[in-house]
Structures are given as C-alpha cells and as structure tokens.
Amino acid sequence: MKIPKLTKLTVSFVAAYLSGVDPLFADCTQGDLSTLPFDPARLSEHVRILASDEFAGRAPASAGETKTIEYLSKQFAALGLQPAGAAGGWTQEVPLRKFELARAPKVSLKENGVISELKYDDEVAGSSIAGEPHIDIKNAPIVFVGYGVTAPEVGWDDFKGIDLKGKIAIILMNDPDFESPAPGKFGGRAMTFYGRSVYKYSEAARRGALAAFIVHEDASATVGWTTIKNSWDVTQFDIDRAAPRQSHPLIEGWLRRDVASRLLKKAGLDLDDLKQRAMQASFAPVELRGAQLSLRADIEITPVLSHNVIGRLAGTSSPGQSVIYGAHWDQMGTGTPDSTGDRVYHGAIDNASGVAGLLELARVFATNPPTARSLYFVAFTGEEIGLLGSEYYALHPPAPLEQTAAVFNMDIFLPHGPACDVAIRGRPNNTLHEALTAVVKKQGRSLSPDAHLEAGYFYRSDHFPFAKLGVPAVSIMSGQNLYQGGVAAGEKAYQEYMTHRYHQQSDRWSSDLDLRGEALDLDVLYKAGRDIANSDAWPQWFAASEFKRIRDQTARARERKK
C-alpha cells in the first residue's frame, strides 16, 4: 500500500499548532449561512424532541432508551438509510454489567509488621468492574511502577519485565512529560493515551496485578479529591466482557497523595524523588519492602442490556470500505430534583445536539449522489458511563475496522451562534486534521487548538475506542471566536454553559437556541467526510502517534480492497 506523504499544509499546521499559534487564522467575515444544506430549524426540532420530558433523560436500559431508539430508527428509515444492526434491524445490542459496592471496602496496610486501616472515601477510593462478586486480597506486596507506561514507539517501558502477578501496583497519574521542565518523548504537558487512568488500570491488569491505585494530585488528575471519590461512590458500568480480568484488575482506584507519600516513606522511599526518576526512560519498578496491602470488597453485579442505533448508506465502487459518523444518544436519566423541581437530565446540548447533527448529516448525504465508500451513522449508548456503546461497537463492528477510513464524532454543539473557528479535541495526530483544515479554510475560518491538552479531552469521547484500535478518528467542538462578540463573548457563553447547564437538569431545549454555528460546523464534517468517502486514499496517523503502530499492523488488508 502506498502511504500518502504529508503535505506542506499538514506540516505547517502541526508545527504552528504545537507552538501554540492558530495556524490558519484569518480575518473572519460572516458568509451567507442560508446557502448551507444544514437547517438550524431541523436541528432545533430534533433537540426539542429528544430533550423533552417524554424521553426522561435518555438513560440506558430505561423507558427513555426505548423512546430514543424508536425515534432514531424511524428517522433513519424515513431518510432512506439501510438498517445496519443485528438481524437486519436498526439496533446493535450492547450487553452491559452494572457494578455496585454492597458496602464500603475494607482496606489495610501492613508496614514492617504494623497494621493500619485506610479510610475509604477519605484516604483511598475505588471499586471493581472485574466481574468478581467477592474480593479478598491478603497481604499482597506493593510495587511502585512510575507512570505505568509501555510505549514501544518511543522506546519506553516502566515495567522492565517485572512480574506483577499477586501484587499491588502504585502508579502516577498523567504521563512522564507532565511535570518535566521541557517536552520529552510524550510531547510535554499534553496528555497522551498513556496518561489516562483507563490505560493504567488496563496495563496493570494485563501484567497480572491484583489491584492498581493511582496517586492523586489535583494538577495531574485535573480534578480534586472530592470529584475522584464521588465518581467511585456511584454505580459503575462496563461492557459484558468474556475475560474481564484481562482488562481490569480486581480493584482499581486512587490513593490520596499524602497517603501514598506516607506509605513510601515507611518503606524508605521519597515520592518526589521517585517522580523525578519516573520521568526518565531508565526508570525501573521499585518494590516497597516490608509493605503489604489487604482488601475486602463485595460487589453486586447485574446484567443490563442497551443498544446502539446504526444506519448505512451503501457505497458504490468500494462498499466494503467505510466512513463512520457518530454521536452518543444517552444522558443520565432522572435524579434528585433541582431548585425548580425538575428531575430530568434533558441533555439538550449534551448530546441531543450531536444526535441532531447525525440525523442532519444522514439527510444531506441521502439527498446527494452516493459516495464510493459506505457511510455508517451510529448513535451510541453508554457514553456517559464510560464510552461503552462505542467500545462495544469497535470490538464488534458491523464493518471491519481495518477497512474503516475515518471516524467523525460529534459531542456537544454549543447554541451560541456561528464562530470564526472550529476547535478540535486533543492535538493534531492524524491526517483527518488536514482534511478538516482544508474545508475550514475555504469557509474563511480557522481550526483552533484544544486549549486544555493536559486534560486529555481526546480520550474522553466516542471516537476514542476506534482510535485505540487504530482507526483514524477525530472529534470537533464549537469554536469560541463568535461572529457576534468575538472571543470574549464565546468564552463567556462557554463558561455559562459549563457552570450552569452541563450535566444538570437545566440543559434544556428552548426556542432561542442558536444552532447556526452547528449548521456551519456540520458542513465541515460533511465535506471532509465526503471527500474521504469518495477517495481511494487512507487517512494516516502521524509518526509520533501512539495509535500508528496499531493501524500499521492491518496495512496489508487495505491493499487494493474494494
């Protein structure tokens, strides 16, 4: 297979992006939005319906899910899409498992023969999604494994062949460059996949660890201890895995920094010194001599069934190849009434706006000439509980992932009108960014950088399960340099949404939602995806990407395949 060369546009874009400069910013003048094929009124109507009380917050495995599936299936059918779910239907079953702590776990440390209890929720937090109802770990040795990273593409291995079977892993959050004074092999403070907690737990499980605890620090975790413990106090979910212990240790959780520091000190070690050592590729794991951990927990496990909704437009000359557009349909259902008495998490913007965009993209594609490659339109379940619908789809794809050219994800279009820019999640790590940039530039707009790379937003939305299996994937966000009011107005609107509406009952539909910006952004996704769907070229990961090696393993499958 011939690998396309990086163009000057890509090279200059990446160089400018990494320097913190908006690479294609131009004076932005508002064009004629009425010429767009995407209709803000249609978008608003879809949002109104999906965010209504009748849909009850669209929680997976609820009456709200039933209403959502019925609505999306009828919409796809009316647009002329083909059902691409199981047995010729519109849905793909997503078997989930619900995990609830029966009571607070009992955690104790034995240090040089002295036993002390750790206070759950105060000093330690965590749970289990490993599929074992009763967990009883007794006097397991403890090993500090630095950042817990194995990254062969940059010559990095924090484990150095250590056997973690029967042991407890203590791990630093984020990746080895996070506190480094200069960018190293992981690109500076911008979080990579290796910095995410889900990677660290999975890697520890793969190496046989009984449990894995991440050291909590506000900066590297990007959230405080209260947020951490609250996230583990609630019900946990995972897809129903045939071998869950290959992906999860028996217990995965967090240790407060002062607790970890005290534990290491009693073993004759210093946390700050170990952090400095862990920033180097030469780091080797350190066993805490004389330290052992015991833990008991009881987990109530319940099977749950949810669904993805999938429609397809068949390609002409290369129907076996595909481009995917996706958005998650779920929200958090109902909860404690807010100050107005409202119990429903309506999720108008998060993410009825994304689903509305998915339906509009399907409509526009269906009313235009078919593309060479097939198009899949997927409404995912379970994003709010861990990207579970997209995870299941990626592991059980209706069309082979090695023949999937690109994934475009939509998650939250802000209703504040059109902007001079389109934002991306994460750093530019594949040539899809070049495709988006070319379209945005023709609009007289710019593709702006993710302002919070250290937060790892690239790894927190439904494109990510595809990326980690090698498929070039991207997710865009609404820009903040608004036509009316500029950056100041955009930032104010963004902060207002995040503070007063995000994941709150107040994320409701109203007739004054301005979805013209979404219509403009959908045009970017449409044109970039259409060009790829009509091409015989394959988007590529950049050389420094942690996903390039995975994609390269299936390169032969893309040689002259139709």
Secondary structure, DSSP 8 states (H G I E B T S, - for coil): -------HHHHHHHHHHHTT--TT--------GGGSSS-HHHHHHHHHHHTSGGGTT--TTSHHHHHHHHHHHHHHHHTT-EE-SGGGSSEEEEEEEEEEESS--EEEEEETTEEEEE-BTTTEEEE--SS-SEEEEEEEEEEE-TT--EEGGGTEESSTT---TT-EEEEESS-TTTT-SS--TT-TTS--GGGSHHHHHHHHHHTT-SEEEEEE-HHHHSS-HHHHHHHHHS-EEEE--SSGGGT--SEEEEEEHHHHHHHHHHTT--HHHHHHHHTSTT---EEEEEEEEEEEEEEEEEEEEEEEEEEEE--SSEEEEEEEEEEE-----B-S--TTS--B---IIIIIHHHHHHHHHHHHHHTS---SEEEEEEEES-GGGTSHHHHHHHHS-SS-GGGEEEEEEE----SB--BSEEEESS---BTHHHHHHHHHHHTT-EEE--TTGGGTGGGGSTTHHHHTTT--EEEEEE-SSBTTTHHHHHHHHHHHHHHHTTTSTT----TT-B-HHHHHHHHHHHHHHHHHHT-S----B-TT-TTHHHHHTTGGGGTT--
